[in-house]
Amino acid sequence: MRIAELSTPELRRGHADSQPQHQPPSQSHQLLISQIESSIKQIENLSPEKLSPDTVSADLRRFSTKLSQLAPFPNSLKLLIWKLSYRLWNACVDLSNAASLRSLSASRAEDHAKLRHVAADLLFISGDVSGVPSPVIKSASFYLKTGLIWHDLRSFDLASSCFERATDIVSKIDIEKVSDCGERKLLLDLSIARSKTAWDVSDRNVAIALLNRAKSLLFGSPDHHKALANQFLAFGKTALAKSEIQDLNDALKLMNEALDLYEKGLRVARTREEIMELKDLRSKTLRFISAVHLQMNEFESVIKCVRVLREGCESGDHHPSLSVLAMKGWLGLGKYAEAEKELRGMVVNKGIPEGVFVSAVEAYFQAAGTAGAETAKGVFLGLLGRCHVSASSAVRVAHRVIGDAGEGSRIRAKVVAELVSDERVVALFNGDAAAQQRTAMHSVLWNCGAEHFRSKDYETSAEMFEKAMLYIPFDIESRILRAKGFRVLCLCHLGLSQLDQAHEYINEAEKLEPNIASAFLKFKIFLQKKDQNGATNQIQAMATCLDFTPNFLSLAAHEAVACHVLAVAVASLSSLLSFYTPGKSMPATEVVVLRTLVTILTQEPGNEDEALKFLKRVHNRASELGPDSFFGTGEVGRRERNWFAVTSWNLGTKTGKEKNYELCGEFLRLASEFYGLLVDGQVEENMVYKSLILSVSAIIASENQRKTTLNESEVKQAQELLDRAGKMQILKTTSAGNQLIGDQFSTTESDLFFIYTFCAYEIHGRLNDLSSQLKLVKNFATSKACNHKNLLQIGISASQPPRTNPEVAVFALNECLSSFLSSSTADYQSVALIVRKLIGVTSIHKGDADDDAVYGMYKQAYRVMVGLKDGEYPTEEGKWLAMTAWNRASLPVRLGQIDVARKWMDVGLQLAKHVHGMETYRACMEDFINGFEKRFSAPS
């Protein structure tokens, strides 16, 4: 406010009386005064729109400094300076008042403060003007007001300088003699202002000391008590906000000081208004003291403060914060029943703001934990019945009750589900105005459901997702979000194996947003229902989705394998194969997909035909693209090639053991093709050779099994396979006893050479190439790989229909017989078999034309039997030899060929003599021979 330049008659009278008593001012004084006055006039003429030039305030500062150096002044000059000071001050007031209607920039406010500071300095320079009442107080008031302006501008150094100058000015005053209320108030305000500045520069000790010093300036005034108490309370609130232990202790001390001052102010108050105001401030202070105790976990002190407040006056203090303080105090003491009473009491107290109430609910639940979830829900619903509650509060309560994952999270989620599904709560989120809160509530519920889903609590997760759907609008913009909700509900029910419900949800999602995610989930449902047809058809439906990618077919195959529905996995991967084209990016290489397909098919029996189909595709693709392009290069390619080769080999051996020789031959032929592919510069020649031979063996075994003759193409194919094997170096260098690598039949090279020989013999037989058969067998017999038991098998086969070869049979059997007889441990069982077969072959193919050859075989058998122990030569075979030799004499006897008959009877009797158990036969033979000799012998 403006200050009158000559505000009292005494001032004017003093000015008139003092003029004649002094000499006029010097020229220097007059020059400085005129310069100061000129600058003040510039300021007085400034419009509010124009800023004060920096040069004016700088000039005034310089002039005032020079003027102070010329002191002391005559009283007339002092009075002139006094007047100029007031003019400058009032000019600043006018500018400030005009600027207050507009925004005042920081730089302009600082310029005004500088001008006021100059005005205070000028008043101080004038000193003690005669005739002016309380010039010291007026000078101090200028510095106080200027310091307050600097303080508001946060120029604490300048503010402190002003306050200290004012303090120095009033320090010479005898306080006891100050009677004017305004002057007393100025002294108190000065101490409080100095204290505030010290506090703001973090000099707490000085600040508190200044406030304590100000207690001597109260002068029994209720207003003074209130002002000083308010500053103690303000400092206490500032300390309370920092929440450190030392700060809390300081806050408690400061607030107790404030409380004491309010009590003293009440004792000196006289009017009703003063008493009521001080009582309200005392209650407010007590509430803050209670809050400090709460921060310091001194819960009993909190309860005591609340009781004092409630019982301190006739009607008691019903401030909304009391219930919150009391509830938190009881919670801190662990008395949840008392805390719940306080919380429920808030519901009926309409004076408690919604934010305070919601904060109390949060605090109660945080302390009571899961046990307090039901109470929190009930209290919040009670608040809905009392007054309008904002959607934001509902979101806060739901978020607080849900809390973090951990113990009791399922119970808390159930409580929140009941809360948010209440019609009154849902109604809070209706309309566009609550769109942001609706989204927030949806996020809270969705995140809770997702957390429980990750922990595999699908039941709770489903419930939370269902409640989240309540907060999705039924509009076009929210259609995708609703579809997402239906899909995640489908996943929850899949986790619970509630397939029908899952199917319903995914159908709803598909109506809203038909995409690959919905189609894939429906596929999963069919899988879990074991509906193979439905799942297979769904694979085709997935491919029609706009956002379909081949990755989903790979994923579908994984799901089918996990559900043990291998037929669907095969169908999925088969569909995936149709997307492979050169240069197209795919989730996996074609060879990997085919390998997976074959692996799946081999998991269950009966899929060998399908496995064969895909193995043939692998070979065809490798032939089309090249082995390195299809399988890969280096070690990776070699391993891929070997995997298919070994798988074909294993399937061949498996089907061979199961006597499915047709498939066995196909698999082994494929194995030879795979092993023969050049990958990483390597060919598995040994396995090619082995696979080729065993493949032909399986073809021949298949013919015997089917009891049908191989057609021309089959014979030709077998011939080609054998020719490939025959050209291989390994066959040319075969020696007995060397093992083949990768041998799963435990066959040796000699065994393979035998199988090759036997198979080639059989195929040449079908081509009626008897000479080649004999050549093959002779080649085998002369090789180091020859095993005479194997040669015996060839001989026996050659001796039997339908394709006998007597030359091969005789050659092979004779070779075997010679070998067995030359052995130190002869196998007479095999010898006996060979003799019988030789006799049979000779008898059939040579007949009577070569009776001596047959007779020679019997004689050879006799020579073998001579000297053997009983039973060493097979008894049955010996009996057969004796009986057949004896029976051969019957026809010559009837034909009168006495010598021939005698020859056969004689060898038969000789054989019978060396066979155990033929004693009776031998006696009969001897009797017959004696009779025969008597009858046909020549007369002597």
WOMO-V801962 format. One record per residue. PHI is phi in degrees with one decimal (999 if undefined). D_CENTER is the distance of its C-alpha to the mean C-alpha in Angstrom with 2 decimals. Layout:
phi-><PHI PHI>
d_center-><D_CENTER D_CENTER>
//
This chain:
phi-><999 -72.8 -119.7 -65.2 -68.9 -122.5 -82.7 -135.3 -59.4 -64.3 -64.2 -67.1 -67.0 -63.4 -66.3 -71.0 -72.9 -85.9 -60.4 -72.9 -84.2 -130.5 -76.2 -61.5 -63.2 -71.8 -64.7 -64.0 -60.5 -62.6 -63.3 -65.2 -63.0 -66.8 -64.1 -63.9 -64.2 -60.8 -65.2 -65.5 -61.2 -59.5 -68.2 -63.7 -88.5 -68.9 -83.8 -60.7 -75.7 -98.6 -76.0 -71.5 -63.2 -61.9 -68.9 -65.5 -64.6 -66.8 -64.4 -61.7 -63.2 -66.7 -64.7 -67.5 -66.2 -63.3 -63.7 -65.0 -76.9 -97.3 -64.9 -81.3 -115.3 -69.2 -60.1 -63.0 -69.8 -58.6 -65.6 -66.2 -62.5 -56.1 -63.5 -62.4 -61.0 -67.3 -63.7 -63.3 -62.0 -65.9 -62.9 -63.7 -63.2 -61.4 -63.9 -66.0 -63.2 -68.0 -71.5 -65.7 -78.6 -123.3 -74.2 -103.0 -71.2 -64.3 -66.9 -67.9 -61.0 -68.4 -61.4 -62.2 -64.1 -63.2 -64.5 -64.5 -63.0 -64.1 -61.4 -65.6 -65.0 -62.3 -67.1 -69.4 -64.3 -61.3 71.8 -86.4 -86.5 -65.6 86.7 -98.7 -70.3 48.6 -62.4 -64.2 -62.8 -64.1 -63.5 -64.0 -65.9 -61.9 -65.3 -61.6 -65.8 -65.6 -62.7 -65.1 -65.3 -60.9 -64.7 -63.4 -82.5 61.4 -96.1 -67.7 -63.9 -66.6 -63.0 -62.3 -61.9 -64.1 -64.7 -65.8 -62.7 -64.4 -65.8 -61.0 -63.6 -87.7 -65.9 -85.1 -82.0 -82.3 -59.9 -61.3 -89.8 -77.0 -114.1 -71.0 -62.2 -64.3 -67.6 -61.3 -62.9 -63.5 -61.3 -67.8 -60.7 -64.1 -65.0 -65.8 -63.7 -60.4 -63.8 -61.1 -65.6 -61.5 -64.0 -70.6 -98.0 65.6 -101.2 -65.1 -59.5 -65.1 -60.1 -69.2 -61.7 -65.5 -67.6 -63.6 -65.8 -71.0 -61.1 -81.0 -110.5 -79.0 53.1 68.1 -98.3 -58.7 -65.2 -65.0 -60.2 -64.5 -62.1 -67.3 -62.8 -60.4 -71.1 -59.0 -64.8 -61.6 -62.6 -63.4 -64.3 -63.2 -66.1 -62.5 -65.6 -84.4 65.2 -82.1 -59.3 -64.5 -63.1 -65.9 -63.0 -62.5 -60.9 -63.9 -63.6 -63.7 -69.8 -65.7 -61.3 -62.1 -61.3 -62.6 -67.1 -64.1 -63.1 -66.1 -64.1 -63.1 -71.9 -103.4 -70.4 -120.7 -88.6 -62.9 -62.2 -62.8 -63.6 -63.3 -64.7 -67.4 -64.3 -61.8 -68.2 -63.5 -62.5 -60.5 -64.6 -61.4 -64.5 -67.2 -61.6 -61.7 -64.8 -63.3 -59.8 -64.9 -63.2 -89.2 60.0 -96.2 -70.7 -64.8 -64.9 -60.6 -62.7 -62.8 -61.3 -63.8 -63.2 -60.5 -65.7 -75.6 -106.9 -72.9 -141.0 -60.7 -90.5 75.7 -91.5 -114.5 -60.3 -54.8 -71.4 -63.1 -63.7 -66.8 -62.0 -63.3 -60.5 -67.4 -63.4 -63.8 -62.2 -63.4 -83.8 78.5 -99.1 -70.3 -64.4 -64.7 -64.0 -67.0 -61.0 -62.0 -64.7 -69.2 -65.9 -66.1 -62.1 -89.8 -89.3 -71.2 -80.4 -81.5 -62.6 -59.5 -61.2 -64.4 -62.3 -62.5 -61.1 -65.8 -60.3 -61.9 -64.2 -60.9 -66.5 -61.5 -81.6 -78.8 71.5 -58.7 -62.9 -92.8 -63.8 -63.8 -63.1 -58.5 -64.2 -61.6 -66.2 -65.8 -65.8 -64.8 -64.2 -60.9 -74.4 -86.0 -157.1 -72.3 -114.8 -78.2 -63.5 -60.5 -65.5 -61.9 -63.9 -60.8 -64.7 -60.8 -63.9 -68.4 -67.1 -62.3 60.4 -97.7 -65.3 147.4 -62.0 82.1 -64.3 -68.3 -64.0 -62.7 -64.3 -62.3 -63.8 -64.0 -60.4 -66.8 -65.9 -75.5 -90.3 -63.7 -59.6 -66.7 -69.9 -60.9 -63.6 -62.8 -101.7 -73.8 92.8 -69.8 -63.5 -99.6 -61.1 -65.3 -68.0 -62.8 -63.2 -64.3 -64.6 -59.2 -64.7 -60.7 -69.0 -63.2 -63.4 -63.8 -61.5 -64.8 -63.5 -69.5 -64.5 -63.7 -88.4 66.2 -91.8 -69.8 -65.4 -64.8 -59.4 -61.5 -64.0 -68.0 -67.2 -62.7 -67.2 -62.9 -64.5 -65.9 -108.8 -113.3 -64.6 -91.5 -128.6 -63.3 -64.5 -95.7 -62.1 -65.7 -65.9 -66.0 -61.5 -61.0 -62.8 -64.4 -65.8 -70.7 -66.5 -60.2 -61.9 -61.2 -72.1 -63.9 -62.4 -88.8 60.6 -96.0 -71.3 -65.4 -64.4 -59.6 -63.9 -62.0 -64.4 -72.5 -65.0 -65.2 -62.9 -68.2 -66.0 -80.1 -147.9 -73.8 -137.4 -67.1 -63.4 -66.6 -62.4 -68.9 -64.3 -63.0 -59.6 -62.0 -64.5 -59.7 -60.7 -68.7 -80.6 62.0 -91.1 -65.3 -64.7 -62.2 -66.2 -65.6 -65.1 -67.2 -59.8 -67.7 -65.5 -60.0 -67.4 -89.5 -70.7 -65.2 -99.3 -69.0 -134.0 -58.5 -56.0 -68.5 -68.6 -63.6 -64.1 -62.7 -63.8 -60.0 -63.2 -64.6 -65.1 -62.7 -89.5 59.9 -109.1 -69.8 -63.2 -70.3 -61.1 -64.2 -62.7 -65.2 -69.0 -64.3 -64.9 -62.1 -63.0 -70.8 -92.1 -83.2 -133.7 -58.1 85.3 -85.7 -77.6 -130.2 -65.3 -149.9 -71.1 -61.4 -64.7 -67.5 -62.8 -65.5 -60.7 -63.2 -59.2 -63.6 -60.6 -62.9 -64.8 -83.2 -72.5 -123.4 -70.5 93.1 -104.5 -64.1 -62.5 -64.4 -61.1 -62.2 -60.8 -75.5 -65.9 -65.8 -63.5 -58.3 -65.9 -63.6 -66.2 -64.9 -72.2 -70.2 -88.7 97.9 -56.3 -67.9 -70.5 -83.9 -82.6 109.2 -102.7 69.4 -63.8 -62.5 -61.8 -63.4 -67.5 -62.7 -58.3 -64.6 -62.1 -68.1 -65.6 -64.7 -62.4 -61.5 -61.4 -63.3 -66.1 -63.1 -65.2 -64.8 -67.3 -64.6 -65.1 -85.4 64.5 -95.8 -70.9 -64.3 -66.2 -57.0 -63.5 -63.3 -62.3 -69.4 -64.2 -62.6 -58.9 -64.7 -67.5 -63.3 -63.6 -83.9 -72.0 -85.3 -126.0 57.2 74.1 -126.3 -131.7 -84.7 -63.5 -60.0 -73.8 -61.4 -58.4 -65.2 -64.2 -61.2 -65.1 -69.8 -63.5 -64.3 -58.8 -66.7 -62.5 -67.7 -64.3 -63.8 -62.5 -64.3 -68.1 -79.5 57.9 -130.1 -88.1 -61.1 -77.1 -62.5 -67.4 -67.3 -64.3 -65.1 -60.9 -61.8 -62.7 -64.4 -62.4 -67.7 -62.2 -59.8 -66.7 -66.8 -84.4 -80.0 -63.0 -64.0 -70.3 -73.7 -113.7 -64.2 -138.3 -66.3 91.9 -81.5 -85.4 -89.8 -72.5 72.1 -80.3 -101.5 -93.0 58.4 -91.7 -98.1 -62.6 -66.8 -65.1 -64.4 -64.0 -65.4 -63.2 -58.7 -62.0 -64.8 -65.3 -62.7 -58.9 -64.2 -67.1 -64.0 -65.0 -70.4 -91.5 58.6 -100.8 -68.4 -65.9 -65.3 -61.2 -63.4 -64.3 -59.7 -69.4 -64.9 -61.3 -66.8 -64.4 -91.3 -83.5 -69.2 -81.0 -70.6 -115.4 -69.0 -69.5 -67.5 -64.0 -60.9 -62.6 -63.4 -62.3 -63.9 -62.3 -70.3 -87.7 -110.2 -70.1 -90.8 -120.5 -82.9 -140.7 -55.9 -64.9 -65.5 -62.1 -62.6 -61.4 -65.9 -68.6 -65.7 -60.0 -69.1 -62.6 -62.0 -65.3 -67.3 -72.5 -81.6 -79.5 -70.3 -122.5 -65.7 -93.3 -72.0 -65.4 -67.6 -60.5 -61.8 -63.6 -62.7 -60.1 -60.6 -64.3 -64.4 -62.5 -65.3 -63.9 -64.0 -64.7 -75.4 -91.8 -113.5 66.0 -73.4 -65.1 -129.6 -63.8 -66.5 -63.5 -68.3 -58.9 -61.9 -64.3 -66.9 -66.2 -63.3 -64.6 -62.0 -65.7 -66.8 -74.7 -65.9 91.3 -85.7 -71.7 -61.1 85.0 -67.4 -87.4 -51.3 -62.3 -63.4 -67.6 -63.3 -60.7 -61.9 -62.6 -63.0 -70.6 -68.3 -63.1 -62.5 -67.9 -63.3 -82.2 -64.8 -65.9 -58.9 -62.7 -67.1 -88.5 80.5 -85.5 -62.4 -67.1 -64.2 -64.7 -61.1 -62.1 -72.9 -68.0 -68.3 -68.9 -63.0 -66.5 -64.2 -65.4 -65.0 -66.2 -104.9 -115.7 -69.7 97.5 -106.7 -60.1 -63.5 -59.8 -62.9 -62.7 -63.3 -59.9 -64.2 -62.5 -65.0 -63.3 -61.1 -65.6 -61.6 -65.7 -63.9 -80.7 -107.2 -74.0 -75.4 -62.5 -74.5>
d_center-><69.62 72.80 75.35 79.09 80.86 83.99 82.69 85.65 89.47 89.57 87.53 89.88 92.95 91.76 91.23 94.80 96.41 94.67 95.51 99.03 98.24 96.30 96.79 94.95 91.64 91.87 91.05 87.71 86.72 87.73 85.76 82.51 83.07 83.66 80.55 78.46 80.08 79.46 75.74 75.57 77.31 74.66 72.00 74.01 74.30 70.57 68.96 65.72 63.97 64.82 63.24 65.55 66.19 64.99 68.51 70.22 68.29 68.73 72.46 72.87 71.15 73.47 76.58 75.79 75.29 78.65 80.28 79.10 80.80 84.14 84.24 86.27 87.28 90.20 89.45 90.03 87.36 85.04 85.52 84.85 81.61 80.70 81.30 79.24 76.34 76.42 76.65 73.59 71.66 72.64 71.70 68.22 68.04 69.04 66.44 63.73 64.76 64.69 61.35 59.82 60.04 57.80 54.74 55.96 54.26 53.65 56.22 58.86 58.28 58.71 61.98 63.31 62.46 64.36 67.39 67.37 67.14 70.26 72.00 71.34 72.63 75.79 76.43 75.99 78.38 81.02 81.13 83.43 85.36 88.57 88.91 85.13 83.86 80.84 80.06 77.78 75.62 75.44 74.42 71.77 70.46 70.01 67.95 65.93 65.10 64.33 62.10 60.16 59.61 58.38 56.08 54.56 54.01 52.33 55.04 55.43 57.85 60.31 59.90 60.64 63.64 65.05 64.57 66.15 69.10 69.56 69.47 72.08 74.22 74.20 74.45 78.21 78.47 79.66 77.00 79.42 81.69 78.95 79.77 78.20 74.96 73.44 74.23 72.80 69.60 69.43 69.65 66.80 64.64 65.27 64.00 60.91 60.21 60.56 58.22 55.52 55.75 55.54 52.45 50.73 51.35 49.82 53.23 52.79 55.71 58.14 56.73 57.19 60.59 61.74 60.75 62.60 65.56 65.53 66.33 69.94 69.94 69.30 73.03 72.48 70.71 67.94 66.43 66.39 64.71 62.10 61.45 61.07 58.95 56.67 56.08 55.32 52.85 51.24 50.77 49.37 46.80 45.73 45.32 43.44 40.81 39.84 38.89 39.87 42.11 45.10 44.65 44.55 47.72 49.38 48.34 49.89 53.12 53.41 52.84 55.41 57.83 57.20 57.73 60.97 62.21 61.49 63.47 66.36 66.26 66.62 69.74 71.41 70.22 72.97 71.72 69.45 67.02 66.69 66.18 63.48 61.63 61.71 60.61 57.58 56.72 57.24 54.85 52.29 52.66 52.31 49.05 47.76 49.03 47.14 43.95 44.63 45.08 41.81 40.03 41.79 40.76 44.47 43.98 47.52 48.94 46.78 48.30 51.77 51.44 50.38 53.35 55.71 54.52 54.86 58.25 59.64 61.60 63.18 60.36 57.57 54.63 52.17 49.86 46.34 44.76 46.81 44.88 41.60 43.11 44.56 41.36 39.40 42.29 42.30 38.54 39.04 41.79 39.58 41.93 39.55 42.35 44.31 41.25 40.64 44.31 44.00 40.91 42.67 45.76 43.95 43.57 47.36 47.86 47.88 48.36 44.82 42.72 39.56 37.40 39.04 38.56 34.85 34.45 36.37 34.18 31.09 32.96 34.15 30.76 29.22 32.05 32.47 28.79 27.90 31.61 32.39 30.04 32.79 35.36 33.32 32.97 36.69 37.85 35.90 37.31 40.66 40.33 39.83 43.22 44.86 44.02 41.81 38.27 36.07 32.74 31.25 32.36 30.73 27.38 27.94 28.88 25.99 23.48 25.36 25.69 22.04 21.26 18.21 16.40 18.55 21.88 23.59 20.75 21.64 25.29 24.63 22.62 25.63 28.04 26.29 26.20 29.97 30.54 28.90 30.46 33.92 36.05 37.31 33.88 32.86 36.20 35.35 32.87 35.33 36.56 35.46 36.12 33.16 30.72 28.74 28.65 27.76 24.69 23.81 24.33 22.24 19.31 19.92 20.05 17.14 14.79 16.36 15.87 12.16 11.95 14.17 12.44 9.26 12.06 13.74 16.73 17.39 20.93 20.27 17.44 19.98 22.61 20.77 19.87 23.52 24.78 22.69 24.59 27.77 26.92 26.57 30.00 31.72 32.37 31.75 29.37 27.04 27.15 23.82 22.13 23.95 22.91 19.23 20.07 21.90 19.12 16.63 19.60 20.14 16.70 17.56 20.93 19.71 17.78 21.16 23.05 25.12 25.55 28.49 26.81 23.73 26.29 28.04 25.03 24.02 27.68 27.73 24.70 26.46 29.59 27.96 25.81 26.48 23.68 21.76 18.85 21.56 23.39 20.51 19.84 23.58 23.46 21.01 23.53 26.39 24.69 24.21 27.79 28.90 30.64 30.89 33.18 31.01 27.88 29.99 31.47 28.11 27.16 30.19 29.29 25.86 27.75 29.83 27.04 27.40 23.76 23.68 22.52 23.15 19.45 19.56 22.36 20.43 17.56 20.39 21.90 18.85 18.79 22.55 22.48 20.05 22.55 25.45 27.03 27.97 30.51 27.95 25.77 28.98 29.81 26.47 26.76 30.44 29.70 27.28 30.16 32.26 30.13 30.86 33.41 34.37 32.37 29.65 26.02 24.18 20.75 22.62 26.19 28.85 29.69 26.19 26.35 29.83 28.96 26.23 28.82 31.43 29.12 28.30 31.99 33.10 31.03 33.71 37.49 39.46 37.28 39.36 40.97 37.66 36.42 39.72 39.31 36.01 37.36 40.31 38.07 36.37 39.84 41.07 38.14 38.57 42.26 41.73 39.21 40.31 38.63 37.04 35.62 34.29 33.15 32.43 34.47 34.95 33.48 30.63 33.21 35.44 32.80 31.96 35.70 36.29 33.53 35.28 38.63 37.81 36.24 39.44 41.53 39.75 40.08 43.68 44.43 42.71 44.72 47.77 47.54 47.19 50.35 48.73 50.61 50.24 46.43 46.84 49.03 46.63 43.64 45.81 47.20 43.68 42.86 45.93 44.83 41.35 42.88 45.43 42.99 43.22 39.75 39.51 43.31 43.35 44.84 44.78 48.53 48.95 46.41 47.87 51.26 50.11 48.17 51.15 53.60 51.59 50.82 54.58 55.11 52.69 54.61 57.85 56.43 55.19 58.76 60.20 57.65 58.36 62.07 62.36 63.46 61.07 61.73 62.75 59.33 57.75 60.56 60.15 56.41 57.08 59.84 57.53 54.93 57.71 59.12 55.75 55.67 59.32 58.78 56.14 57.26 55.92 58.39 61.23 60.54 59.70 60.93 60.62 58.06 55.34 51.83 49.49 45.94 43.28 45.92 44.52 47.95 49.45 52.15 54.22 55.62 58.96 57.49 55.88 59.21 60.88 58.37 58.86 62.65 62.58 60.42 62.54 65.64 64.38 63.52 66.92 68.52 67.08 68.51 71.80 71.83 73.73 74.68 71.08 70.28 73.03 71.94 68.33 69.54 71.99 69.36 67.09 70.00 70.87 67.32 65.95 63.13 65.69 65.30 68.43 66.61 64.65 67.94 69.42 66.69 67.65 71.29 70.75 68.72 71.50 74.10 72.46 72.56 71.52 71.49 73.81 74.95 77.91 78.08 74.49 74.92 78.13 76.77 73.55 75.25 78.02 75.56 73.69 76.93 78.17 74.92 74.84 78.50 78.21 75.49 76.51 74.50 75.30 73.23 76.18 74.01 72.86 76.44 77.78 75.23 76.13 79.85 79.48 77.42 79.96 82.81 81.10 80.32 83.81 85.51 83.65 83.72 87.11 89.00 92.58 93.13 91.58 92.61 93.15 89.53 88.43 91.13 89.92 86.41 87.99 90.10 87.07 85.30 88.44 88.49 84.87 85.65 88.67 87.95 84.66 84.17 84.16 80.86 79.53 80.09 78.42 81.07 80.19 80.26 83.59 85.01 83.78 85.57 88.76 88.88 88.06 90.59 93.24 92.44 92.87 96.57 97.15 97.51 99.89 101.96 102.36 103.19 105.67 103.78 104.96 103.72 100.25 100.09 101.39 98.73 95.80 97.28 97.82 94.26 92.91 95.07 94.02 90.35 90.95 92.56 89.26 87.03 86.69 87.53 89.91 93.11 94.39 93.60 95.29 98.47 98.62 98.14 100.97 103.25 102.50 103.14 106.41 107.53 106.40 108.38 111.47 111.27 110.52 111.94 115.03 118.45 119.35>
//
